[in-house]
């Protein structure tokens, strides 16, 4: 963030509230705050009537934050105690932070209100008091306002499964490491259960650094606090929990049994709610397993259907065939044709049109078997189809005697016999293999390029007149 340095304002008020000189050290500030705070603590020598006044003012401020208007002048209360307690907390919060104190000493309170050093927004006197005395300044052993719990992150694990696993269903046991709340300190991190708000960041977990870039120019940068590693709390070394070493969590090994149901899909998620890493004041996230289907050497899956390829010899395509197909559950399926049935390519009219008649393309034949596809998820007794893609392996060449044998059993040729004179008048040609789909794509691209160039030639000669600048 860049900006001009603000005008200087009063920079002595906070020192006067704490009753310390501007040269006071951090220890001097702590002693001064502790001494002033005790005056308002009824359990440590304070006035009980002041306690009641502060509690009522706390209720007023809470209701006001909810959007309701109340006037405390209708009540016979000494609000000066409450205001004094808030000012005391604000003064200590600023002066105990080296960056904020530097800004305050140089520019005064107005600079903090304008947002420098993290701002001079709402200060919580209860949190600061609790870091010194371990409880609410007005009794109750802690803050009356519960902290809003954040939700922990989900942990995502890929889980590789075979097509057989998805067809038959399976169960896999997986051992995982995760963080759990320390059972010895109950997630406090200390033997006594107490912790101090980090004085370096005032419990925010973040610190603000100020860089002077030039005359009246500064840069403000935010980064995690190094003192507390971004936690906002510090624990005395002697008070650290011996089990978790002050980390509040320990690692445990846990075995989860993942049930892969029949018909589940690639990419489907299996969730274990609340089994991710635990952390204090955090709603535990989920462990999520994402299924990743491995390629199968024989079967391909599309939705609830299965596809398999099978190559036939020319003899099998013409005279019939039978073969055994081992399914994903180990069953042996007998695949055969009816007597006299011929497997032949089917004619497909290609959609490709290029100022010519539609192209007729021969494609291999598919046959289907009902109820031999994948089980449907959560409806395992319903299954998709099994499609078999037949391709015919034609011989590369035939011997003359083989041709004569085939001509004896196959229908006669449709081509007419040509005389020698007719053959002499014809031009001989050469056939070569071609990929018709690639050929059509190439012709389409060529036609589009020619149309573009023709359009450019028609308009390219026109003179382009630019408007003169006035």
PEGIMO-V755600 format. One record per helix or strand. SS is the DSSP state (hx for helix, st for strand). FROM is the first residue (numbers start at 1). LEN is the number of residues. If there is no record, write none. Layout:
BEGIN
ss->SS from->FROM len->LEN
ss->SS from->FROM len->LEN
END
This chain:
BEGIN
ss->st from->2 len->3
ss->hx from->13 len->6
ss->hx from->26 len->14
ss->hx from->42 len->3
ss->hx from->48 len->18
ss->hx from->72 len->3
ss->hx from->79 len->17
ss->hx from->98 len->10
ss->hx from->109 len->5
ss->hx from->116 len->3
ss->hx from->125 len->9
ss->st from->150 len->2
ss->st from->155 len->7
ss->hx from->163 len->6
ss->st from->170 len->12
ss->st from->190 len->1
ss->st from->196 len->2
ss->st from->206 len->9
ss->st from->217 len->8
ss->st from->233 len->2
ss->hx from->237 len->3
ss->st from->240 len->1
ss->st from->249 len->12
ss->st from->269 len->4
ss->st from->282 len->2
ss->st from->287 len->7
ss->st from->299 len->4
ss->st from->305 len->9
ss->hx from->314 len->6
ss->st from->322 len->5
ss->st from->332 len->5
ss->st from->346 len->4
ss->st from->360 len->4
ss->st from->365 len->5
ss->st from->375 len->2
ss->st from->379 len->5
ss->st from->386 len->8
ss->hx from->400 len->10
ss->hx from->420 len->6
ss->hx from->436 len->25
END
